[in-house]
């Protein structure tokens, strides 16, 4: 198991998403989002190799992996290290992910 360590921007991303879902869809959906993001991180911690390297390769960002939050159009973006997962972002699939990650 590798602990997932969220960078400040990843924490901020999650807070922003939770606020948006609470405002647009209600508290119950926002709570489901919190649970789903935690479950996704837990799966990554147990099996850090399950995240997809495809987007990282396409963008020229070596070792970047993505793992989608079940039930929401939100992937976590992280780097796998020997002793932990460096979780850098949580970005909506409808956003310009390439610009956000490389800009």
Secondary structure, DSSP 8 states (H G I E B T S, - for coil): --EEEE-HHHHHHHHHHHHHHHHHH-HHHHHHHHHHHHHHHHHHHH-GGGSB-HHHHHHT-TTEEEEE-TTSSEEEEEEE-SSEEEEEEEEETTS-HHHHHH-
